[in-house]
Amino acid sequence: MKAEIIAVGTELLLGQITNTNARYLSQQLSYIGIDVYYQTVVGDNLNRLKQAIELASSRADVILFSGGIGPTQDDLTKDALAEVLGRSIYIDPASMEKVASFFEGRNITMTENNRRQALVIENSHILANSTGLAVGIAIEDKEKYYIVLPGPPKELQPMFENEAKPWLLEHVLTDEHPIYSKMLKFAGIGESALEEALIDLINDQSDPTIAPYAKEAEVTIRLTTKAATEKEAMVKLKQMESQIRERLPDHMYADQDIGIEEQILLMMTGMKLTLTAAESCTGGLLMQNLTAIPGSGNVFLGGIVCYSNEMKEKMLNVPRELLEGEEAPGAVSPEVAEVLADEARKILDTDFAVSITGVAGPGSSERKPVGLVYIGLAERNQPTQVFELNIRGNRESIRVRAAKSILYRLWLRLSELQKESLPK
């Protein structure tokens, strides 16, 4: 099955918003065995949209639309598709009732154009919108399959998962075993090193298949298999996972698609441990990533952004002789990283503290090179560890990789503690 995704919206062409829907849909379609061959972005113009639909229909079996089904006159996706297919378009009464009830419940006068959100095409299957008002549709026409979804990701994603995917499985993939996938997450290792460790398994494209994906300072592996039942699939996926874990025990931090921040919070919650942080060159990035996760307050009690030397001295008791003077090691030094971690842990009386100090660039600091970073890991009743990093990249890359690196070191230590607690 070949698929094409048509993202509709002039704002996409102007670069005003990023087309995250195409990435999401491509990933989700690959999981169920539908390959995306083409992605198209078209503005809010009826003729150009019809041309895009006709081209997609000539080269793809499954065509998915995102956007262009809202209440305004330039929301034209359903109009264009109806014209191309030669079908009528009308207001669905049940969908219209939901739209009207929304406004009545809020005591707001509904404008006439909101009726467009209840438009459906003749002989289409309605895809309910659990998080918005614009109804989606699915259509089978001359061995082609069309899925129309809303533009906002908070509406598109649940509609695809709960409505469109089951329809595709029932109408499009009826003669194939379903595809099952499992995500494995890695830290402290680059994509090339991970691929080298698993190259024989990757090249053996039998079953399950292995596909690595890399992003800043983390690597993901997707295991994929076809099976008649989920139980059968899980047996095969677990066997492959065990082989991979045996080869990379110090790097595989999760067997699900979560970030290392979330995995650390899960581990520390289970172990009833607490955490704080002192950040200099990362400016609170690590704390932002931790606190973005619901429930993080049970573990992360707070932290300090100590960007200037004055803050390091006044808030975290870093001795001035470490920061200033010809013989001073300076703010970017293992000595300062150690004090930052120690003092942060003592101030909040946490079980662990992490610290980051370095040169993020673009210019050097204290005559030290861009990318030189020191990270500290303090633990109650244990010696504080300090690690030197030499990170290549731009300012943002250095900040991200520094934050991920100290989290990786913390994960390693937590893993050791978990092993030590196991029965002998």
C-alpha positions, 0 to 999 in steps of 0.5 A, spaced: 500 500 500 502 506 497 500 512 501 500 520 500 499 525 505 496 532 503 497 537 508 492 543 507 493 550 509 497 557 506 500 558 513 504 551 512 507 554 506 508 561 509 512 557 514 508 560 520 507 553 523 511 546 522 508 540 519 508 536 525 502 532 522 506 529 516 511 526 521 506 523 526 502 520 520 508 517 517 510 514 523 503 511 525 502 509 518 508 505 518 506 501 524 500 498 520 504 497 514 502 502 510 508 506 506 508 513 505 511 515 498 509 522 498 508 528 502 504 534 499 503 541 502 498 545 498 495 552 500 487 554 501 486 554 494 480 550 491 483 549 484 490 547 487 487 543 492 483 539 487 490 538 482 493 535 488 488 530 490 488 528 482 495 527 482 495 523 489 490 519 486 494 517 480 500 515 484 497 512 491 492 508 494 491 511 501 490 519 501 490 522 508 488 530 509 490 534 515 487 541 515 482 545 511 476 542 515 474 548 520 469 553 520 472 559 515 471 559 507 478 558 506 477 551 509 476 547 503 478 540 503 472 537 503 469 541 498 475 539 493 475 532 495 467 532 493 468 535 487 474 530 485 470 524 486 463 527 483 459 526 490 455 531 493 456 534 500 451 536 506 451 537 513 450 531 517 445 532 522 448 529 528 455 532 527 451 539 527 447 537 533 454 537 537 457 543 534 450 547 536 450 544 543 457 546 544 455 554 543 449 553 547 453 550 553 457 556 553 452 561 552 455 563 545 451 565 539 454 560 533 455 564 527 453 561 521 460 559 518 460 554 524 456 549 520 461 548 515 465 543 521 459 538 520 460 537 513 460 530 510 461 527 503 456 523 500 457 515 502 462 517 507 464 514 514 464 519 519 470 520 524 468 522 530 472 528 533 473 527 541 477 533 542 474 538 537 468 540 533 470 539 525 468 532 523 473 527 519 471 522 514 473 516 511 471 514 503 473 508 499 472 510 492 474 506 486 480 502 490 482 508 493 482 510 500 481 517 503 482 520 510 480 527 512 483 529 518 483 536 522 489 540 522 490 541 530 495 536 532 490 535 539 484 533 534 488 529 529 492 525 533 486 522 537 482 522 531 487 518 527 488 513 533 481 512 535 477 512 528 481 512 522 486 507 524 481 502 525 477 504 519 484 502 515 485 496 518 478 494 517 477 496 510 484 497 507 489 491 510 484 486 510 488 480 507 494 482 511 497 480 518 497 486 522 504 489 524 506 490 531 512 495 533 516 496 540 520 502 541 527 501 545 530 507 547 538 508 548 542 514 551 550 515 552 551 512 545 551 515 538 547 512 532 553 509 529 556 506 535 549 503 536 549 500 529 555 497 529 554 493 536 547 491 532 549 490 525 548 483 524 541 483 527 540 489 523 542 486 516 538 480 517 532 483 515 528 477 517 523 478 523 523 482 527 526 488 523 530 493 526 530 500 524 534 505 528 532 513 529 537 518 532 535 525 535 539 529 539 543 525 544 538 519 544 537 513 539 531 510 538 530 503 535 523 500 533 522 493 532 517 491 527 514 484 526 507 481 523 503 476 526 496 473 527 495 475 534 498 480 539 501 475 543 505 471 538 508 478 536 510 480 543 514 473 543 518 475 537 519 482 539 521 480 546 526 475 544 529 480 539 529 485 545 533 481 550 538 480 545 539 487 544 539 488 551 544 483 553 549 487 548 548 494 550 546 493 558 549 500 559 545 504 554 538 501 553 534 505 558 527 504 556 523 499 552 518 504 551 517 510 547 519 515 553 525 520 554 530 519 559 527 524 563 521 520 564 525 514 565 529 517 571 522 520 574 519 513 574 525 510 577 526 515 583 519 515 584 519 507 585 525 508 589 523 514 593 529 518 592 529 526 591 533 530 586 535 537 585 539 541 580 544 547 579 545 549 572 549 554 569 550 554 561 544 550 560 540 555 563 534 551 566 534 547 560 534 540 564 529 543 570 524 545 564 525 538 561 524 534 568 518 539 570 514 538 563 513 531 566 506 530 570 508 528 577 515 530 577 514 534 583 514 527 587 522 527 585 524 533 583 524 538 589 527 544 585 533 547 583 537 553 581 540 557 575 546 560 577 548 563 570 553 568 573 559 568 578 555 572 583 549 567 583 554 561 584 557 564 590 551 567 593 546 562 592 551 555 592 557 558 596 562 557 591 568 560 594 570 566 590 577 563 590 575 558 585 571 563 580 576 569 580 584 570 580 589 568 576 590 561 579 583 560 580 580 554 576 574 558 574 567 557 573 568 552 568 572 547 572 571 540 575 572 544 582 566 548 581 561 543 578 563 539 584 561 544 589 555 546 585 552 539 586 554 538 593 551 545 595 545 544 591 544 537 594 545 540 601 540 546 600 534 542 599 537 536 603 535 531 597 538 524 595 541 526 589 543 533 585 546 534 578 550 540 576 552 543 569 557 548 568 561 550 561 562 554 555 555 553 550 558 559 545 558 561 540 564 565 543 569 562 548 569 564 556 575 564 561 579 562 555 576 555 555 573 552 548 566 552 546 563 545 548 567 544 554 562 542 559 563 539 566 557 535 569 557 533 577 553 528 580 552 528 588 549 523 592 547 522 599 553 519 603 557 518 597 563 521 593 561 526 588 562 524 581 565 530 576 565 528 568 568 532 563 565 533 556 567 536 550 561 537 545 561 539 538 555 543 535 552 549 536 550 553 542 543 549 543 546 542 541 551 543 546 546 545 551 541 539 550 547 534 550 550 537 556 543 536 560 542 529 556 549 527 559 548 528 566 541 525 566 545 519 563 550 518 568 544 519 573 540 513 570 547 509 570 547 510 578 540 509 579 541 502 575 546 500 579 542 501 586 536 497 583 541 491 581 544 492 588 537 491 591 536 485 588 536 478 592 542 475 592 
